Amino acid sequence: MDFSDLQVFKAVVEEGGITRAAKRLHRVQSNVTTRIQQLEASLGAKLFLREKQRLHLSPAGKLFLGYVDQILNISEQARDAVTEDAPKGLLRIGTLESTAASRLPLLLSRYHAKFPAVRVELVTGTADAMRDALLNREVEAAFIADCVPGSKVETMPAFEEELVLIAPRSRKEIRHPRDVRDETLITFPKGCAYRRRLQDWLATGGVIPEKTLELSSYHAIVACVAAGAGIALAPRSVLEVVRGTGSVQICPLPERSRRAITSLVWRKGEASWALKALQAEIAHAAATPRPRKHNGSAAKVQRTSTRVTLFS
């Protein structure tokens, strides 16, 4: 198996076809086609399926891609270790929407200032979706709330969140799960760690919610709560950066329910130099007091896609 064949394969996967991969690699299309055919022949497996002029990974191709990523990442780490160069290349990170909005802007701004050759790409989703993306090698690392350590991953605590209930300002203060037994829960889709936290708190009072409204944005969740559509749970840090929080009531949770740890998680033994640099920045941030915001001002974070390239 030729190492350059793996690079050609990865380019075809990322570009979605032979033509664009050939342009990126500065090769003629016939050469790229031949290299893929030779690779498939050596493996004895079809790596791509063609559909509407676009190539899609076959089941064997998806499995093979995970190993190719490992090989290419290790080769880059080996080269960097020998040349003692600064971290560079792509660092794809999974994250919760709340973490991306409130915690990452300052951290990644500092990271980019130190390591401008690293291109950071964020993929947002629920905690369960990010865990699956990590294990499927779609991201190199992920920020996950309430992470349960496993044999395949390593973790480090990154952020501590205070979870609070938000409700319409017109309703009376919430003190017990019974106070909201008839309310609609406004939450992220299933797989959200904070959704499970809210359901667990309700269960302590014997309340099983009957109505749920699923949304994928804290901006939308806060707006719906302010309009009287139901109640929600959110990190207090998110409420500092989302518009409209002045129109909702913030209710504290009991001590055992309010504290949540967001961890950085990566596959065991597979931390690239770029990822190790990010881990060092997280450790530095943990030892640095977070600046206070004044007059309720906060940075506004908006996202039009679940996959965002931050630095290139």
Buried (B, 14 or more C-beta within 10 A) or exposed (E): EEEEBBBBBBBBBEBEBBEBBBEEBEBEBEEBBEBBEBBBEEBEBEBBEEEEEEBBBBEBBBEBBEEBBBBBBEEBBEEBEEEEEBBBBBBBBBBBBBBBBBBBBBBBEBBBEEBEEBBBBBBBBBBBBBBBBBBEBBBBBBBBBEBEEEEEBBBEEBBEBBBBBBBBEEBEEBEEBEBBBEBBBBBBBEBBBBBBBBBEBBEEEEBEBEEBBEBBBBBBBBBBBBEEBBBBBBBBBBBBBBEBBEBBBBBBBEEEBBEBBBBBBBBEEBBBBBBEBBBEBBEEBEEEEEEEEEEEEBEEBEBEEEEBEBBE
